[in-house]
Amino acid sequence: MARPCYESAVRTDRAATSMGALTALDWIGVVLVGLGASGLVALSLVGRAFAVMYADFGATEALPVATRLALAPWCPPLLAAATVLVLAGGLRPSASIGQRRAWIVGAFVFSLLGFALCLVGLYLPLFALAGSVE
C-alpha cells in the first residue's frame, strides 16, 4: 500500500524543527514583533502632535508620569530597541527551538505591552478631561 504524500512533508518539517530551523509561524511572529517595534517608533512621532495639543491646553506641568514618558522623544524608541534586542535573543541559532520560540513570544508580548502603555499614556489627560465634563 502506498503512503500518502503528506507524510514525507510532515516528516521533513519535524526534522527541520528538531534541528532548530524556524517554521513559518515563527517567522510570522518575527514580522509581528517588527510591526510592534515600528509602531512604537511611530508613537514617538505622533507624540509630538499630542505634546503640541497639551501645550495648547496649558497642561504641560500637570501631566501624569505615563503621559510625560509617552511624550518623551526617547521612551518609545527605547522600548522599540528593547523589543528588537529581545527578538535578537530568539533569532540566535545556538539556542534550542523551544528557547527561540519563547524569546520571540516574549518580544511580541513586550512590544504589545509597550505599545499599550504608551497609547494609554498619550490619552490619559484626555480621559481625565472627559471625566470632568458634566
ZASE-915264 format. One record per residue: residue number from 1; chain; x, y, z of N, C-alpha, C, O in turn. Coordinates in Angstrom, 3 decimals, always signed. Layout:
residues N
NUM  A  X  Y  Z  X  Y  Z  X  Y  Z  X  Y  Z;
...
END
This chain:
residues 134
1  A  +0.846  -1.166  +0.000  +0.000  +0.000  +0.000  +0.902  +1.242  +0.000  +1.907  +1.288  +0.709;
2  A  +0.536  +2.227  -0.789  +1.336  +3.452  -0.921  +1.067  +4.391  +0.256  -0.060  +4.517  +0.733;
3  A  +2.122  +5.034  +0.698  +1.978  +6.018  +1.782  +1.471  +7.330  +1.205  +1.830  +7.705  +0.089;
4  A  +0.632  +8.031  +1.972  +0.198  +9.356  +1.498  +1.391  +10.294  +1.388  +2.350  +10.198  +2.154;
5  A  +1.316  +11.197  +0.426  +2.446  +12.095  +0.164  +2.644  +13.119  +1.279  +3.734  +13.678  +1.399;
6  A  +1.627  +13.381  +2.096  +1.781  +14.383  +3.147  +2.655  +13.890  +4.280  +3.184  +14.701  +5.041;
7  A  +2.829  +12.548  +4.419  +3.664  +12.030  +5.496  +5.113  +12.478  +5.353  +5.759  +12.805  +6.348;
8  A  +5.625  +12.496  +4.140  +7.016  +12.910  +3.951  +7.177  +14.394  +4.233  +8.213  +14.819  +4.743;
9  A  +6.150  +15.197  +3.902  +6.216  +16.633  +4.189  +6.204  +16.866  +5.693  +6.939  +17.721  +6.188;
10  A  +5.386  +16.126  +6.426  +5.331  +16.268  +7.879  +6.647  +15.824  +8.484  +7.157  +16.468  +9.401;
11  A  +7.200  +14.738  +7.984  +8.458  +14.237  +8.498  +9.583  +15.250  +8.249  +10.427  +15.466  +9.119;
12  A  +9.595  +15.865  +7.071  +10.611  +16.859  +6.751  +10.480  +18.076  +7.655  +11.488  +18.614  +8.113;
13  A  +9.240  +18.523  +7.922  +9.028  +19.672  +8.790  +9.467  +19.368  +10.218  +10.055  +20.221  +10.883;
14  A  +9.184  +18.160  +10.688  +9.622  +17.786  +12.037  +11.136  +17.739  +12.130  +11.713  +18.156  +13.134;
15  A  +11.773  +17.240  +11.104  +13.229  +17.171  +11.116  +13.823  +18.565  +11.123  +14.798  +18.817  +11.832;
16  A  +13.251  +19.479  +10.345  +13.758  +20.853  +10.318  +13.555  +21.522  +11.663  +14.424  +22.264  +12.121;
17  A  +12.409  +21.271  +12.312  +12.134  +21.877  +13.603  +13.061  +21.308  +14.667  +13.538  +22.048  +15.527;
18  A  +13.320  +20.021  +14.625  +14.195  +19.439  +15.637  +15.635  +19.919  +15.466  +16.400  +19.927  +16.430;
19  A  +16.010  +20.317  +14.257  +17.349  +20.839  +14.030  +17.457  +22.315  +14.396  +18.557  +22.869  +14.374;
20  A  +16.363  +22.954  +14.727  +16.418  +24.342  +15.165  +15.979  +25.351  +14.126  +16.103  +26.553  +14.360;
21  A  +15.474  +24.912  +12.995  +15.021  +25.854  +11.974  +13.672  +26.442  +12.382  +12.818  +25.742  +12.926;
22  A  +13.495  +27.709  +12.119  +12.226  +28.354  +12.438  +11.185  +28.004  +11.389  +11.494  +27.905  +10.202;
23  A  +9.951  +27.817  +11.836  +8.859  +27.496  +10.924  +8.201  +28.787  +10.442  +8.578  +29.887  +10.847;
24  A  +7.222  +28.627  +9.578  +6.510  +29.792  +9.043  +5.815  +30.562  +10.163  +5.787  +31.792  +10.136;
25  A  +5.260  +29.864  +11.137  +4.593  +30.534  +12.249  +5.578  +31.342  +13.082  +5.241  +32.418  +13.576;
26  A  +6.793  +30.828  +13.240  +7.832  +31.580  +13.952  +8.165  +32.859  +13.206  +8.319  +33.915  +13.819;
27  A  +8.278  +32.773  +11.883  +8.598  +33.964  +11.084  +7.456  +34.968  +11.085  +7.691  +36.173  +11.003;
28  A  +6.220  +34.486  +11.179  +5.083  +35.403  +11.319  +5.217  +36.165  +12.638  +4.950  +37.366  +12.694;
29  A  +5.630  +35.470  +13.692  +5.871  +36.137  +14.970  +6.965  +37.182  +14.866  +6.858  +38.253  +15.464;
30  A  +8.017  +36.886  +14.114  +9.108  +37.843  +13.927  +8.591  +39.087  +13.214  +8.936  +40.209  +13.584;
31  A  +7.762  +38.886  +12.189  +7.194  +40.029  +11.454  +6.291  +40.856  +12.367  +6.326  +42.086  +12.320;
32  A  +5.487  +40.196  +13.193  +4.608  +40.922  +14.114  +5.410  +41.719  +15.139  +5.017  +42.825  +15.510;
33  A  +6.514  +41.174  +15.591  +7.374  +41.910  +16.520  +7.959  +43.132  +15.816  +8.042  +44.209  +16.407;
34  A  +8.363  +42.970  +14.558  +8.864  +44.111  +13.787  +7.810  +45.184  +13.615  +8.112  +46.375  +13.699;
35  A  +6.573  +44.771  +13.374  +5.490  +45.750  +13.271  +5.249  +46.448  +14.603  +4.992  +47.651  +14.640;
36  A  +5.332  +45.697  +15.694  +5.169  +46.311  +17.016  +6.265  +47.314  +17.320  +6.001  +48.377  +17.883;
37  A  +7.498  +46.981  +16.950  +8.616  +47.909  +17.174  +8.460  +49.156  +16.308  +8.729  +50.267  +16.765;
38  A  +8.025  +48.979  +15.059  +7.826  +50.161  +14.209  +6.638  +50.984  +14.698  +6.628  +52.204  +14.533;
39  A  +5.644  +50.343  +15.293  +4.539  +51.082  +15.897  +4.985  +51.926  +17.067  +4.485  +53.034  +17.263;
40  A  +5.925  +51.413  +17.851  +6.461  +52.200  +18.957  +7.233  +53.414  +18.450  +7.142  +54.498  +19.028;
41  A  +7.989  +53.232  +17.374  +8.701  +54.374  +16.797  +7.709  +55.388  +16.240  +7.913  +56.596  +16.364;
42  A  +6.634  +54.895  +15.625  +5.604  +55.803  +15.103  +4.919  +56.571  +16.229  +4.541  +57.728  +16.050;
43  A  +4.759  +55.932  +17.386  +4.158  +56.635  +18.520  +5.007  +57.816  +18.967  +4.473  +58.822  +19.435;
44  A  +6.317  +57.703  +18.829  +7.160  +58.835  +19.204  +6.945  +60.008  +18.248  +7.064  +61.165  +18.649;
45  A  +6.632  +59.712  +16.990  +6.337  +60.789  +16.037  +4.960  +61.386  +16.283  +4.779  +62.599  +16.186;
46  A  +3.998  +60.544  +16.598  +2.640  +61.011  +16.881  +2.609  +61.778  +18.199  +1.795  +62.683  +18.383;
47  A  +3.501  +61.410  +19.110  +3.547  +62.073  +20.409  +3.813  +63.565  +20.306  +3.420  +64.330  +21.186;
48  A  +4.475  +63.979  +19.241  +4.730  +65.414  +19.062  +3.428  +66.185  +18.881  +3.279  +67.290  +19.403;
49  A  +2.494  +65.608  +18.148  +1.189  +66.264  +17.963  +0.439  +66.342  +19.290  -0.219  +67.341  +19.581;
50  A  +0.542  +65.289  +20.084  -0.094  +65.313  +21.398  +0.561  +66.347  +22.299  -0.125  +67.027  +23.062;
51  A  +1.886  +66.476  +22.219  +2.591  +67.458  +23.044  +2.149  +68.871  +22.696  +1.955  +69.696  +23.589;
52  A  +1.988  +69.159  +21.410  +1.507  +70.478  +20.984  +0.085  +70.711  +21.484  -0.245  +71.803  +21.947;
53  A  -0.752  +69.686  +21.391  -2.136  +69.818  +21.843  -2.192  +70.073  +23.355  -2.958  +70.922  +23.812;
54  A  -1.385  +69.342  +24.127  -1.393  +69.548  +25.570  -0.797  +70.899  +25.940  -1.203  +71.494  +26.939;
55  A  +0.154  +71.392  +25.159  +0.706  +72.728  +25.392  -0.357  +73.789  +25.119  -0.416  +74.798  +25.821;
56  A  -1.195  +73.571  +24.109  -2.304  +74.492  +23.839  -3.321  +74.498  +24.974  -3.944  +75.520  +25.261;
57  A  -3.480  +73.345  +25.615  -4.372  +73.271  +26.773  -3.754  +73.944  +27.989  -4.466  +74.294  +28.931;
58  A  -2.443  +74.128  +27.981  -1.751  +74.728  +29.117  -1.494  +73.751  +30.236  -1.330  +74.159  +31.386;
59  A  -1.456  +72.467  +29.927  -1.305  +71.451  +30.971  +0.015  +70.697  +30.837  +0.036  +69.476  +30.991;
60  A  +1.107  +71.387  +30.557  +2.369  +70.674  +30.359  +3.009  +70.222  +31.666  +3.668  +69.182  +31.686;
61  A  +2.840  +70.963  +32.757  +3.447  +70.565  +34.030  +2.574  +69.575  +34.798  +3.092  +68.779  +35.582;
62  A  +1.273  +69.612  +34.587  +0.357  +68.773  +35.359  +0.074  +67.436  +34.685  -0.879  +66.754  +35.062;
63  A  +0.869  +67.046  +33.707  +0.625  +65.784  +33.013  +1.035  +64.602  +33.883  +1.996  +64.696  +34.646;
64  A  +0.303  +63.481  +33.770  +0.708  +62.276  +34.518  +2.076  +61.764  +34.052  +2.537  +62.081  +32.955;
65  A  +2.699  +60.976  +34.904  +4.031  +60.458  +34.592  +4.001  +59.599  +33.328  +4.912  +59.677  +32.505;
66  A  +2.964  +58.786  +33.171  +2.863  +57.932  +31.986  +2.771  +58.773  +30.719  +3.320  +58.400  +29.682;
67  A  +2.082  +59.899  +30.798  +1.971  +60.778  +29.634  +3.303  +61.448  +29.334  +3.707  +61.557  +28.177;
68  A  +3.981  +61.893  +30.380  +5.284  +62.517  +30.143  +6.283  +61.527  +29.549  +7.110  +61.897  +28.716;
69  A  +6.204  +60.269  +29.980  +7.084  +59.256  +29.396  +6.706  +58.958  +27.951  +7.586  +58.814  +27.102;
70  A  +5.412  +58.863  +27.659  +4.975  +58.590  +26.288  +5.306  +59.748  +25.357  +5.540  +59.541  +24.166;
71  A  +5.328  +60.978  +25.898  +5.661  +62.151  +25.085  +7.161  +62.373  +24.960  +7.604  +63.129  +24.095;
72  A  +7.944  +61.725  +25.810  +9.403  +61.885  +25.741  +9.902  +61.328  +24.412  +9.494  +60.239  +24.008;
73  A  +10.769  +62.050  +23.737  +11.223  +61.569  +22.424  +12.100  +60.322  +22.495  +12.371  +59.706  +21.464;
74  A  +12.543  +59.942  +23.678  +13.435  +58.793  +23.819  +12.736  +57.531  +24.300  +13.251  +56.433  +24.087;
75  A  +11.578  +57.652  +24.941  +10.965  +56.485  +25.583  +10.398  +55.453  +24.594  +10.795  +54.291  +24.668;
76  A  +9.496  +55.815  +23.677  +9.000  +54.782  +22.738  +10.102  +54.168  +21.864  +10.091  +52.954  +21.662;
77  A  +11.056  +54.958  +21.333  +12.131  +54.287  +20.586  +13.005  +53.385  +21.453  +13.535  +52.384  +20.970;
78  A  +13.157  +53.734  +22.726  +13.911  +52.871  +23.630  +13.178  +51.545  +23.840  +13.799  +50.483  +23.874;
79  A  +11.857  +51.615  +23.980  +11.064  +50.388  +24.087  +11.163  +49.570  +22.805  +11.230  +48.342  +22.856;
80  A  +11.171  +50.242  +21.655  +11.324  +49.540  +20.378  +12.682  +48.861  +20.285  +12.782  +47.732  +19.805;
81  A  +13.720  +49.535  +20.739  +15.060  +48.940  +20.719  +15.139  +47.733  +21.657  +15.764  +46.723  +21.333;
82  A  +14.503  +47.850  +22.816  +14.483  +46.723  +23.752  +13.723  +45.544  +23.148  +14.108  +44.390  +23.342;
83  A  +12.648  +45.830  +22.419  +11.886  +44.779  +21.747  +12.753  +44.062  +20.721  +12.732  +42.835  +20.629;
84  A  +13.507  +44.825  +19.957  +14.379  +44.233  +18.939  +15.488  +43.409  +19.603  +15.885  +42.371  +19.073;
85  A  +15.986  +43.858  +20.748  +17.006  +43.083  +21.461  +16.448  +41.753  +21.972  +17.123  +40.725  +21.913;
86  A  +15.217  +41.782  +22.471  +14.592  +40.534  +22.917  +14.380  +39.619  +21.713  +14.587  +38.409  +21.805;
87  A  +13.969  +40.191  +20.594  +13.792  +39.396  +19.375  +15.122  +38.799  +18.916  +15.160  +37.665  +18.437;
88  A  +16.199  +39.546  +19.058  +17.517  +39.032  +18.668  +17.871  +37.786  +19.481  +18.555  +36.890  +18.985;
89  A  +17.407  +37.733  +20.720  +17.610  +36.524  +21.515  +16.901  +35.326  +20.911  +17.366  +34.194  +21.045;
90  A  +15.783  +35.567  +20.248  +15.053  +34.485  +19.608  +15.601  +34.088  +18.258  +15.255  +33.024  +17.745;
91  A  +16.434  +34.901  +17.676  +16.996  +34.574  +16.367  +18.397  +33.974  +16.457  +19.037  +33.727  +15.435;
92  A  +18.870  +33.741  +17.679  +20.187  +33.114  +17.853  +20.121  +31.650  +17.418  +19.294  +30.894  +17.929;
93  A  +20.962  +31.250  +16.502  +20.931  +29.842  +16.078  +21.485  +28.881  +17.123  +21.262  +27.675  +17.018;
94  A  +22.192  +29.374  +18.116  +22.785  +28.486  +19.128  +21.754  +27.997  +20.144  +21.995  +27.001  +20.826;
95  A  +20.619  +28.670  +20.259  +19.597  +28.282  +21.238  +18.723  +27.168  +20.665  +18.636  +26.987  +19.450;
96  A  +18.086  +26.435  +21.555  +17.162  +25.388  +21.103  +15.904  +26.035  +20.526  +15.641  +27.218  +20.743;
97  A  +15.145  +25.247  +19.798  +13.947  +25.787  +19.146  +12.931  +26.258  +20.189  +12.231  +27.245  +19.963;
98  A  +12.845  +25.576  +21.306  +11.924  +25.999  +22.367  +12.313  +27.334  +22.970  +11.460  +28.183  +23.230;
99  A  +13.609  +27.515  +23.191  +14.092  +28.791  +23.723  +13.890  +29.911  +22.708  +13.503  +31.022  +23.068;
100  A  +14.152  +29.614  +21.450  +13.988  +30.629  +20.417  +12.533  +31.070  +20.321  +12.251  +32.262  +20.192;
101  A  +11.616  +30.123  +20.382  +10.194  +30.473  +20.320  +9.774  +31.268  +21.555  +8.965  +32.192  +21.457;
102  A  +10.315  +30.915  +22.697  +9.980  +31.659  +23.914  +10.468  +33.104  +23.807  +9.759  +34.021  +24.222;
103  A  +11.657  +33.322  +23.262  +12.170  +34.680  +23.076  +11.303  +35.459  +22.085  +11.027  +36.639  +22.303;
104  A  +10.877  +34.817  +21.010  +10.045  +35.503  +20.007  +8.698  +35.881  +20.616  +8.218  +36.998  +20.422;
105  A  +8.092  +34.955  +21.351  +6.813  +35.265  +22.004  +7.013  +36.352  +23.058  +6.171  +37.240  +23.198;
106  A  +8.112  +36.291  +23.793  +8.408  +37.334  +24.780  +8.571  +38.700  +24.134  +8.102  +39.702  +24.672;
107  A  +9.230  +38.745  +22.988  +9.392  +40.015  +22.276  +8.051  +40.538  +21.802  +7.801  +41.743  +21.844;
108  A  +7.180  +39.636  +21.348  +5.849  +40.045  +20.898  +5.041  +40.626  +22.056  +4.422  +41.681  +21.917;
109  A  +5.048  +39.944  +23.186  +4.312  +40.421  +24.363  +4.901  +41.747  +24.844  +4.155  +42.651  +25.218;
110  A  +6.223  +41.871  +24.837  +6.874  +43.115  +25.261  +6.486  +44.276  +24.354  +6.232  +45.382  +24.831;
111  A  +6.440  +44.024  +23.041  +6.056  +45.109  +22.120  +4.599  +45.500  +22.317  +4.263  +46.682  +22.251;
112  A  +3.723  +44.516  +22.560  +2.318  +44.840  +22.808  +2.142  +45.648  +24.091  +1.403  +46.633  +24.114;
113  A  +2.818  +45.234  +25.148  +2.712  +45.958  +26.419  +3.273  +47.371  +26.296  +2.675  +48.323  +26.797;
114  A  +4.414  +47.512  +25.635  +4.998  +48.838  +25.448  +4.092  +49.743  +24.634  +3.916  +50.915  +24.968;
115  A  +3.518  +49.205  +23.569  +2.612  +49.989  +22.732  +1.360  +50.385  +23.514  +0.911  +51.528  +23.432;
116  A  +0.800  +49.445  +24.269  -0.404  +49.732  +25.049  -0.132  +50.779  +26.127  -0.940  +51.686  +26.328;
117  A  +0.999  +50.659  +26.821  +1.319  +51.630  +27.869  +1.533  +53.024  +27.288  +1.075  +54.013  +27.862;
118  A  +2.221  +53.109  +26.161  +2.433  +54.423  +25.535  +1.117  +55.003  +25.034  +0.874  +56.203  +25.165;
119  A  +0.271  +54.158  +24.463  -1.011  +54.648  +23.952  -1.902  +55.145  +25.082  -2.528  +56.199  +24.965;
120  A  -1.962  +54.395  +26.167  -2.751  +54.840  +27.322  -2.138  +56.112  +27.908  -2.861  +57.024  +28.309;
121  A  -0.819  +56.172  +27.958  -0.153  +57.371  +28.462  -0.473  +58.600  +27.634  -0.639  +59.691  +28.180;
122  A  -0.560  +58.437  +26.329  -0.899  +59.581  +25.472  -2.326  +60.080  +25.721  -2.588  +61.281  +25.652;
123  A  -3.232  +59.166  +26.006  -4.637  +59.543  +26.136  -5.089  +59.803  +27.570  -6.232  +60.211  +27.772;
124  A  -4.243  +59.585  +28.567  -4.655  +59.805  +29.969  -5.203  +61.205  +30.230  -6.243  +61.312  +30.879;
125  A  -4.572  +62.287  +29.765  -5.151  +63.615  +30.012  -6.502  +63.795  +29.340  -7.370  +64.489  +29.871;
126  A  -6.690  +63.183  +28.185  -7.994  +63.294  +27.530  -9.060  +62.540  +28.294  -10.207  +62.981  +28.371;
127  A  -8.679  +61.380  +28.872  -9.619  +60.639  +29.704  -10.001  +61.466  +30.930  -11.172  +61.503  +31.306;
128  A  -9.035  +62.126  +31.553  -9.314  +62.953  +32.727  -10.189  +64.145  +32.343  -11.080  +64.531  +33.098;
129  A  -9.939  +64.718  +31.188  -10.748  +65.837  +30.721  -12.185  +65.403  +30.450  -13.130  +66.115  +30.790;
130  A  -12.342  +64.240  +29.841  -13.680  +63.740  +29.565  -14.420  +63.387  +30.852  -15.640  +63.530  +30.929;
131  A  -13.684  +62.927  +31.860  -14.303  +62.587  +33.138  -14.753  +63.819  +33.918  -15.654  +63.727  +34.751;
132  A  -14.135  +64.971  +33.656  -14.505  +66.165  +34.396  -15.649  +66.942  +33.735  -16.213  +67.847  +34.350;
133  A  -15.992  +66.604  +32.509  -17.091  +67.289  +31.825  -18.409  +66.706  +32.277  -18.594  +65.490  +32.301;
134  A  -19.329  +67.596  +32.637  -20.651  +67.129  +33.091  -21.737  +67.638  +32.190  -22.912  +67.349  +32.415;
END
